[in-house]
Amino acid sequence: MHIVLHEPEIPGNTGNIGRSCVVTGTPLHLIEPMGFSVSEKAIRRAGLDYWQYLDVHKYADYEDFVSRNPGARIWYATTKAHKLYTEADFRPDDYIMFGKESAGIPEEILVDHEQYCIRIPMLDGFRSLNLSNSVAIVLYEALRQNDFKGLARDGALHRLHWKQE
């Protein structure tokens, strides 16, 4: 799986998303322009001490991203889609793109990829969920569909042990 942020604006969201990417082994792709520098304290603080382990890739713009990832199957997360994210058939190497906090993915991109546009259901009258929450929701559905391949399956306590039945 790959997470793509198209022109992210808020460093805290990107830091949180980076942390989710690290703990799931998911590369993060950042398409410029961004509303911050990845060297800013806010992004590192949100990612805590995980940022150094992040597999992160930066692109000058959407065209640069597409040209450097030829043949990538990209899902476009947008509140405007017909298809729910649970109706997508995620493959292990898919890319899931999310737009900037203030405007989402440009409609010029969406109209060319309608069959790959997905949304998280919400009540009418609300604009959107927080970006880092949206990424977590869709990423974990994609990972679930792929049987959480490569992720730890057994939770262990730090000091004590689970009781055996």
N, CA, C and O of each residue as an XYZ file, in Angstrom:
660
protein
N       0.840     -1.174      0.000
C       0.000      0.000      0.000
C       0.888      1.241      0.000
O       2.015      1.220      0.494
N       0.355      2.317     -0.563
C       1.040      3.611     -0.581
C       0.014      4.689     -0.246
O      -1.114      4.641     -0.736
N       0.388      5.649      0.576
C      -0.470      6.800      0.857
C       0.125      8.013      0.140
O       1.330      8.259      0.195
N      -0.746      8.758     -0.528
C      -0.343      9.944     -1.279
C      -1.117     11.134     -0.740
O      -2.343     11.088     -0.639
N      -0.408     12.196     -0.393
C      -1.044     13.440      0.041
C      -0.818     14.497     -1.030
O       0.317     14.887     -1.302
N      -1.902     14.955     -1.631
C      -1.830     15.971     -2.676
C      -1.912     17.351     -2.030
O      -2.975     17.767     -1.569
N      -0.803     18.044     -2.000
C      -0.690     19.412     -1.481
C      -1.192     19.569     -0.039
O      -2.043     20.418      0.229
N      -0.671     18.755      0.893
C      -1.115     18.888      2.285
C      -0.766     20.269      2.849
O       0.236     20.876      2.470
N      -1.618     20.750      3.762
C      -1.458     22.106      4.282
C      -1.101     22.172      5.761
O      -0.499     23.150      6.204
N      -1.461     21.153      6.528
C      -1.309     21.213      7.983
C      -0.243     20.211      8.440
O      -0.422     19.003      8.283
N       0.856     20.703      9.000
C       1.949     19.804      9.367
C       1.557     18.733     10.376
O       2.057     17.610     10.306
N       0.674     19.062     11.310
C       0.263     18.079     12.301
C      -0.436     16.882     11.676
O      -0.214     15.743     12.087
N      -1.279     17.139     10.686
C      -1.944     16.028      9.985
C      -0.926     15.149      9.277
O      -0.984     13.923      9.366
N       0.000     15.776      8.578
C       1.006     15.005      7.844
C       1.886     14.215      8.805
O       2.265     13.083      8.503
N       2.213     14.791      9.950
C       2.983     14.063     10.953
C       2.233     12.849     11.468
O       2.811     11.769     11.598
N       0.943     13.016     11.765
C       0.132     11.883     12.222
C       0.022     10.808     11.146
O       0.107      9.616     11.442
N      -0.166     11.227      9.911
C      -0.251     10.287      8.799
C       1.083      9.570      8.626
O       1.116      8.366      8.370
N       2.178     10.303      8.765
C       3.506      9.691      8.686
C       3.681      8.599      9.725
O       4.244      7.542      9.441
N       3.200      8.859     10.919
C       3.296      7.853     11.990
C       2.481      6.610     11.634
O       2.945      5.487     11.831
N       1.269      6.805     11.112
C       0.457      5.661     10.681
C       1.160      4.880      9.575
O       1.100      3.651      9.539
N       1.816      5.591      8.686
C       2.552      4.927      7.604
C       3.723      4.109      8.153
O       3.957      2.987      7.704
N       4.452      4.657      9.109
C       5.592      3.944      9.684
C       5.139      2.633     10.321
O       5.727      1.583     10.062
N       4.095      2.686     11.156
C       3.699      1.485     11.898
C       3.022      0.439     11.023
O       2.824     -0.695     11.458
N       2.664      0.805      9.792
C       2.068     -0.160      8.873
C       3.002     -0.521      7.718
O       2.646     -1.331      6.862
N       4.194      0.077      7.692
C       5.134     -0.202      6.608
C       4.673      0.365      5.280
O       4.950     -0.205      4.225
N       3.968      1.488      5.329
C       3.384      2.097      4.136
C       4.184      3.329      3.710
O       4.343      4.256      4.503
N       4.690      3.357      2.477
C       5.373      4.566      2.013
C       4.413      5.753      1.927
O       3.230      5.584      1.631
N       4.929      6.947      2.188
C       4.160      8.180      2.109
C       4.706      9.022      0.962
O       5.910      9.262      0.869
N       3.806      9.464      0.094
C       4.164     10.287     -1.063
C       3.554     11.668     -0.868
O       2.348     11.794     -0.657
N       4.382     12.700     -0.937
C       3.950     14.084     -0.712
C       4.075     14.873     -2.006
O       5.165     15.007     -2.562
N       2.942     15.396     -2.480
C       2.936     16.184     -3.712
C       2.889     17.659     -3.347
O       1.992     18.102     -2.629
N       3.856     18.412     -3.842
C       3.950     19.850     -3.589
C       3.023     20.622     -4.519
O       2.588     20.092     -5.541
N       2.715     21.877     -4.171
C       3.254     22.598     -3.030
C       2.563     22.176     -1.729
O       1.389     21.805     -1.712
N       3.333     22.249     -0.651
C       2.804     21.942      0.667
C       2.733     23.233      1.473
O       3.432     24.201      1.172
N       1.904     23.242      2.477
C       1.737     24.432      3.305
C       2.754     24.533      4.422
O       2.560     25.303      5.363
N       3.834     23.773      4.340
C       4.845     23.728      5.391
C       6.084     23.048      4.822
O       6.067     22.539      3.701
N       7.142     23.047      5.596
C       8.366     22.333      5.253
C       8.423     21.068      6.100
O       8.029     21.085      7.266
N       8.908     19.975      5.524
C       8.988     18.736      6.304
C      10.047     18.832      7.393
O      10.167     17.924      8.215
N      10.801     19.896      7.412
C      11.781     20.072      8.484
C      11.176     20.795      9.688
O      11.831     20.927     10.722
N       9.928     21.266      9.562
C       9.305     22.005     10.651
C       9.124     21.137     11.891
O       8.866     19.937     11.800
N       9.266     21.771     13.047
C       9.104     21.066     14.318
C       7.729     20.431     14.451
O       7.602     19.337     15.002
N       6.696     21.108     13.952
C       5.322     20.619     14.119
C       5.127     19.250     13.471
O       4.462     18.385     14.040
N       5.693     19.051     12.303
C       5.516     17.757     11.631
C       6.291     16.670     12.359
O       5.810     15.544     12.492
N       7.470     16.996     12.824
C       8.252     16.004     13.561
C       7.617     15.694     14.920
O       7.641     14.551     15.375
N       7.054     16.713     15.558
C       6.404     16.506     16.848
C       5.192     15.581     16.685
O       4.986     14.679     17.497
N       4.398     15.803     15.644
C       3.217     14.962     15.413
C       3.619     13.534     15.078
O       2.913     12.592     15.435
N       4.750     13.363     14.392
C       5.228     12.033     14.053
C       6.066     11.425     15.158
O       6.518     10.284     15.055
N       6.274     12.203     16.231
C       7.104     11.805     17.370
C       8.459     11.308     16.888
O       9.063     11.908     15.999
N       8.928     10.236     17.458
C      10.254      9.750     17.078
C      10.187      8.765     15.909
O      11.170      8.081     15.626
N       9.052      8.687     15.237
C       8.870      7.749     14.134
C       9.326      8.321     12.787
O       9.612      7.565     11.859
N       9.396      9.651     12.677
C       9.620     10.281     11.374
C      10.899      9.773     10.697
O      10.942      9.658      9.472
N      11.921      9.474     11.465
C      13.182      8.997     10.879
C      13.025      7.645     10.179
O      13.850      7.289      9.338
N      11.981      6.892     10.517
C      11.754      5.579      9.916
C      10.800      5.632      8.728
O      10.545      4.605      8.098
N      10.274      6.802      8.416
C       9.288      6.945      7.354
C       9.924      6.840      5.976
O      10.944      7.472      5.699
N       9.310      6.036      5.117
C       9.695      5.939      3.709
C       8.896      7.019      2.978
O       7.755      6.795      2.574
N       9.511      8.191      2.814
C       8.791      9.341      2.265
C       9.383      9.749      0.917
O      10.598      9.730      0.721
N       8.491     10.120     -0.007
C       8.872     10.537     -1.360
C       8.189     11.870     -1.646
O       7.011     12.045     -1.336
N       8.927     12.812     -2.239
C       8.367     14.125     -2.549
C       8.341     14.337     -4.056
O       9.208     13.854     -4.784
N       7.316     15.081     -4.512
C       7.119     15.344     -5.934
C       6.815     16.826     -6.141
O       6.190     17.466     -5.295
N       7.260     17.358     -7.266
C       7.049     18.773     -7.561
C       5.574     19.089     -7.788
O       5.111     20.172     -7.430
N       4.828     18.148     -8.385
C       3.408     18.335     -8.666
C       2.801     16.988     -9.047
O       3.494     15.971     -9.060
N       1.507     16.985     -9.355
C       0.803     15.738     -9.671
C       1.405     15.049    -10.901
O       1.550     13.827    -10.924
N       1.746     15.825    -11.899
C       2.326     15.253    -13.119
C       3.656     14.558    -12.817
O       3.941     13.499    -13.374
N       4.452     15.138    -11.956
C       5.715     14.524    -11.539
C       5.439     13.202    -10.822
O       6.124     12.207    -11.063
N       4.440     13.194     -9.945
C       4.071     11.971     -9.234
C       3.674     10.877    -10.217
O       4.167      9.753    -10.120
N       2.795     11.187    -11.156
C       2.322     10.193    -12.127
C       3.467      9.694    -12.991
O       3.568      8.494    -13.250
N       4.331     10.592    -13.440
C       5.435     10.178    -14.319
C       6.462      9.308    -13.595
O       7.097      8.456    -14.216
N       6.631      9.515    -12.295
C       7.607      8.725    -11.532
C       7.021      7.431    -10.965
O       7.738      6.633    -10.363
N       5.715      7.227    -11.160
C       5.054      6.005    -10.702
C       4.199      5.441    -11.839
O       2.983      5.313    -11.693
N       4.821      5.107    -12.962
C       4.055      4.645    -14.124
C       3.311      3.336    -13.816
O       3.847      2.429    -13.180
N       2.079      3.270    -14.282
C       1.273      2.067    -14.097
C       0.683      1.907    -12.715
O       0.040      0.894    -12.440
N       0.883      2.878    -11.834
C       0.337      2.776    -10.476
C      -1.185      2.803    -10.525
O      -1.784      3.593    -11.254
N      -1.798      1.927     -9.738
C      -3.253      1.953     -9.597
C      -3.552      2.859     -8.404
O      -3.186      2.554     -7.269
N      -4.224      3.976     -8.682
C      -4.439      5.009     -7.677
C      -5.928      5.114     -7.352
O      -6.770      5.232     -8.242
N      -6.227      5.068     -6.058
C      -7.570      5.337     -5.553
C      -7.583      6.781     -5.073
O      -6.631      7.229     -4.433
N      -8.645      7.512     -5.372
C      -8.749      8.921     -5.046
C      -9.835      9.106     -3.979
O     -11.022      8.958     -4.267
N      -9.430      9.425     -2.762
C     -10.374      9.612     -1.667
C     -10.954     11.019     -1.740
O     -10.227     12.009     -1.664
N     -12.275     11.091     -1.888
C     -12.953     12.372     -2.040
C     -14.375     12.273     -1.502
O     -15.005     11.220     -1.602
N     -14.869     13.336     -0.946
C     -16.254     13.345     -0.463
C     -17.245     13.334     -1.621
O     -18.445     13.174     -1.400
N     -16.770     13.499     -2.836
C     -17.638     13.615     -4.012
C     -17.868     12.296     -4.747
O     -18.589     12.276     -5.744
N     -17.280     11.205     -4.287
C     -17.346      9.920     -5.003
C     -18.685      9.217     -4.836
O     -19.400      9.440     -3.859
N     -19.012      8.370     -5.797
C     -20.197      7.518     -5.728
C     -19.905      6.267     -4.905
O     -20.765      5.790     -4.165
N     -18.695      5.742     -5.036
C     -18.306      4.468     -4.428
C     -17.766      4.679     -3.019
O     -16.988      5.601     -2.775
N     -18.190      3.807     -2.084
C     -17.654      3.842     -0.728
C     -16.277      3.186     -0.696
O     -15.972      2.331     -1.528
N     -15.455      3.581      0.254
C     -14.114      2.998      0.377
C     -14.179      1.505      0.660
O     -13.242      0.783      0.320
N     -15.246      1.024      1.266
C     -15.399     -0.410      1.548
C     -15.772     -1.198      0.297
O     -15.718     -2.427      0.300
N     -16.147     -0.502     -0.767
C     -16.483     -1.162     -2.036
C     -15.278     -1.261     -2.961
O     -15.352     -1.908     -4.006
N     -14.191     -0.641     -2.597
C     -12.967     -0.726     -3.396
C     -12.339     -2.099     -3.200
O     -12.460     -2.711     -2.139
N     -11.675     -2.562     -4.233
C     -10.956     -3.839     -4.172
C      -9.465     -3.505     -4.130
O      -8.799     -3.458     -5.164
N      -8.956     -3.274     -2.924
C      -7.577     -2.838     -2.769
C      -6.606     -3.985     -2.999
O      -6.810     -5.098     -2.513
N      -5.555     -3.700     -3.741
C      -4.455     -4.638     -3.957
C      -3.251     -4.162     -3.143
O      -3.164     -2.984     -2.799
N      -2.321     -5.073     -2.833
C      -1.195     -4.714     -1.948
C      -0.343     -3.529     -2.407
O       0.227     -2.827     -1.571
N      -0.246     -3.297     -3.698
C       0.615     -2.224     -4.198
C      -0.150     -0.984     -4.639
O       0.408     -0.126     -5.323
N      -1.418     -0.879     -4.258
C      -2.220      0.280     -4.650
C      -1.760      1.551     -3.947
O      -1.142      1.514     -2.883
N      -2.083      2.677     -4.580
C      -1.838      4.005     -4.027
C      -3.199      4.586     -3.653
O      -4.169      4.443     -4.397
N      -3.262      5.236     -2.503
C      -4.496      5.889     -2.076
C      -4.182      7.361     -1.867
O      -3.399      7.722     -0.988
N      -4.800      8.210     -2.683
C      -4.511      9.641     -2.656
C      -5.579     10.403     -1.875
O      -6.773     10.124     -1.979
N      -5.112     11.372     -1.092
C      -5.973     12.271     -0.333
C      -5.584     13.699     -0.693
O      -4.408     13.986     -0.914
N      -6.556     14.584     -0.752
C      -6.300     15.969     -1.122
C      -6.013     16.862      0.069
O      -6.069     16.443      1.225
N      -5.705     18.106     -0.255
C      -5.395     19.067      0.809
C      -6.621     19.337      1.661
O      -7.760     19.184      1.220
N      -6.356     19.743      2.890
C      -7.396     19.907      3.884
C      -8.488     20.904      3.470
O      -9.662     20.684      3.767
N      -8.122     21.973      2.802
C      -9.094     23.029      2.491
C      -9.935     22.757      1.248
O     -11.015     23.331      1.106
N      -9.467     21.894      0.342
C     -10.183     21.761     -0.930
C     -10.227     20.340     -1.494
O     -10.931     20.102     -2.476
N      -9.514     19.412     -0.917
C      -9.498     18.055     -1.455
C      -8.667     17.941     -2.720
O      -7.853     18.811     -3.029
N      -8.884     16.859     -3.440
C      -8.190     16.620     -4.714
C      -8.883     17.461     -5.781
O     -10.112     17.496     -5.828
N      -8.117     18.142     -6.645
C      -8.745     18.958     -7.692
C      -9.692     18.128     -8.567
O      -9.383     16.996     -8.940
N     -10.848     18.714     -8.884
C     -11.835     18.016     -9.700
C     -11.298     17.661    -11.077
O     -11.762     16.699    -11.689
N     -10.326     18.421    -11.576
C      -9.717     18.111    -12.876
C      -9.051     16.739    -12.850
O      -8.994     16.056    -13.872
N      -8.552     16.338    -11.698
C      -7.957     15.006    -11.542
C      -9.061     13.968    -11.356
O      -9.014     12.895    -11.958
N     -10.044     14.281    -10.532
C     -11.104     13.328    -10.212
C     -11.899     12.889    -11.436
O     -12.176     11.700    -11.591
N     -12.270     13.821    -12.306
C     -13.130     13.475    -13.450
C     -12.470     12.478    -14.393
O     -13.162     11.753    -15.107
N     -11.149     12.432    -14.406
C     -10.447     11.479    -15.270
C     -10.325     10.097    -14.637
O      -9.858      9.164    -15.291
N     -10.734      9.947    -13.379
C     -10.547      8.681    -12.655
C     -11.780      8.312    -11.834
O     -11.655      7.791    -10.726
N     -12.959      8.578    -12.368
C     -14.203      8.390    -11.613
C     -14.332      6.989    -11.016
O     -14.783      6.847     -9.879
N     -13.945      5.956    -11.762
C     -14.105      4.572    -11.275
C     -13.192      4.263    -10.095
O     -13.396      3.257     -9.416
N     -12.192      5.101     -9.834
C     -11.274      4.894     -8.714
C     -11.471      5.925     -7.603
O     -10.640      6.032     -6.701
N     -12.561      6.679     -7.664
C     -12.868      7.646     -6.606
C     -13.682      6.951     -5.520
O     -14.662      6.262     -5.804
N     -13.263      7.143     -4.278
C     -13.925      6.505     -3.137
C     -14.192      7.545     -2.053
O     -13.529      8.580     -1.983
N     -15.182      7.244     -1.210
C     -15.510      8.183     -0.131
C     -15.840      7.426      1.146
O     -16.184      6.244      1.133
N     -15.723      8.154      2.241
C     -16.134      7.680      3.558
C     -17.524      8.265      3.796
O     -17.704      9.475      3.664
N     -18.514      7.436      4.143
C     -19.862      7.984      4.334
C     -19.945      8.905      5.551
O     -19.334      8.649      6.588
N     -20.714      9.977      5.398
C     -20.915     10.960      6.463
C     -22.341     11.504      6.362
O     -23.010     11.326      5.345
N     -22.789     12.152      7.404
C     -24.077     12.839      7.367
C     -24.019     13.999      6.376
O     -22.969     14.613      6.181
N     -25.163     14.289      5.753
C     -25.244     15.458      4.874
C     -25.002     16.730      5.677
O     -25.289     16.789      6.873
N     -24.476     17.735      5.009
C     -24.298     19.030      5.633
C     -22.939     19.254      6.271
O     -22.654     20.344      6.766
N     -22.093     18.220      6.260
C     -20.746     18.372      6.812
C     -19.736     18.216      5.689
O     -19.905     17.387      4.794
N     -18.680     19.027      5.747
C     -17.713     19.075      4.650
C     -16.834     17.838      4.576
O     -16.728     17.218      3.519
N     -16.197     17.469      5.697
C     -15.273     16.345      5.639
C     -14.797     15.958      7.035
O     -15.017     16.677      8.010
N     -14.148     14.820      7.104
C     -13.461     14.378      8.312
C     -12.065     14.984      8.342
O     -11.596     15.522      7.339
N     -11.404     14.897      9.483
C     -10.003     15.300      9.574
C      -9.173     14.414      8.643
O      -9.427     13.214      8.536
N      -8.200     14.995      7.983
C      -7.395     14.268      7.002
C      -6.692     13.058      7.600
O      -6.734     11.977      7.012
N      -6.050     13.208      8.748
C      -5.322     12.064      9.308
C      -6.283     10.951      9.727
O      -5.934      9.774      9.634
N      -7.488     11.304     10.187
C      -8.487     10.280     10.503
C      -8.937      9.564      9.238
O      -9.080      8.341      9.231
N      -9.159     10.315      8.173
C      -9.589      9.719      6.904
C      -8.547      8.743      6.368
O      -8.887      7.651      5.912
N      -7.288      9.136      6.425
C      -6.217      8.239      5.967
C      -6.220      6.959      6.785
O      -6.119      5.868      6.224
N      -6.332      7.076      8.096
C      -6.321      5.886      8.954
C      -7.480      4.953      8.621
O      -7.296      3.739      8.539
N      -8.670      5.512      8.430
C      -9.848      4.697      8.124
C      -9.635      3.905      6.835
O      -9.825      2.689      6.809
N      -9.244      4.590      5.780
C      -9.114      3.936      4.473
C      -7.893      3.023      4.430
O      -7.967      1.925      3.877
N      -6.781      3.452      4.997
C      -5.578      2.615      5.002
C      -5.832      1.288      5.699
O      -5.452      0.234      5.188
N      -6.470      1.329      6.856
C      -6.698      0.080      7.580
C      -7.725     -0.818      6.890
O      -7.661     -2.038      7.037
N      -8.658     -0.253      6.151
C      -9.556     -1.098      5.340
C      -8.760     -1.771      4.230
O      -8.943     -2.960      3.969
N      -7.885     -1.028      3.583
C      -7.056     -1.600      2.522
C      -6.155     -2.705      3.084
O      -6.003     -3.759      2.467
N      -5.569     -2.464      4.238
C      -4.724     -3.483      4.870
C      -5.552     -4.705      5.287
O      -5.097     -5.839      5.142
N      -6.759     -4.479      5.802
C      -7.643     -5.587      6.192
C      -7.966     -6.460      4.990
O      -7.940     -7.688      5.072
N      -8.274     -5.803      3.860
C      -8.595     -6.561      2.650
C      -7.421     -7.420      2.193
O      -7.612     -8.417      1.496
N      -6.227     -7.042      2.576
C      -5.023     -7.799      2.211
C      -4.489     -8.590      3.397
O      -3.297     -8.887      3.471
N      -5.381     -8.929      4.324
C      -5.104     -9.791      5.474
C      -3.992     -9.245      6.372
O      -3.272    -10.019      7.003
N      -3.849     -7.930      6.431
C      -2.830     -7.280      7.273
C      -1.447     -7.904      7.049
O      -0.670     -8.071      7.989
N      -1.158     -8.240      5.806
C       0.099     -8.906      5.472
C       1.302     -8.131      6.009
O       1.446     -6.929      5.784
N       2.161     -8.858      6.727
C       3.393     -8.289      7.259
C       3.236     -7.581      8.596
O       4.233     -7.164      9.186
N       2.006     -7.435      9.090
C       1.804     -6.739     10.359
C       1.672     -7.748     11.501
O       1.218     -8.873     11.294
N       2.065     -7.347     12.684
C       2.018     -8.217     13.859
C       0.592     -8.684     14.109
O      -0.356     -7.905     14.011
N       0.457     -9.934     14.424
C      -0.864    -10.519     14.638
C      -1.165    -10.786     16.107
O      -2.319    -11.043     16.453
N      -0.173    -10.735     16.973
C      -0.386    -11.082     18.371
C       0.012     -9.904     19.252
O       1.143     -9.423     19.196
N      -0.928     -9.453     20.057
C      -0.637     -8.357     20.977
C      -0.119     -8.893     22.299
O      -0.696     -9.818     22.872
N       0.955     -8.320     22.773
C       1.534     -8.762     24.045
C       1.523     -7.603     25.029
O       1.738     -6.450     24.654
N       1.273     -7.923     26.280
C       1.340     -6.922     27.337
C       2.797     -6.563     27.604
O       3.696     -7.346     27.299
N       3.031     -5.387     28.169
C       4.406     -4.957     28.449
C       4.991     -5.635     29.694
O       6.114     -6.139     29.654
N       4.243     -5.650     30.789
C       4.775     -6.185     32.042
C       4.181     -7.542     32.425
O       4.870     -8.391     32.990
N       2.925     -7.735     32.120
C       2.226     -8.955     32.524
C       1.983     -9.852     31.328
O       2.390     -9.531     30.211
N       1.326    -10.964     31.555
C       1.005    -11.904     30.468
C      -0.497    -12.143     30.464
O      -1.139    -12.116     31.514
N      -1.047    -12.374     29.303
C      -2.461    -12.716     29.192
C      -2.696    -14.062     29.866
O      -1.851    -14.955     29.811
N      -3.854    -14.191     30.501
C      -4.211    -15.457     31.160
C      -4.526    -16.499     30.096
O      -5.227    -16.215     29.125
N      -4.021    -17.669     30.278
C      -4.281    -18.773     29.359
C      -5.608    -19.431     29.720
O      -5.883    -19.646     30.901
N      -6.418    -19.748     28.748
C      -7.693    -20.428     29.024
C      -7.551    -21.913     28.892
O      -8.520    -22.645     29.088
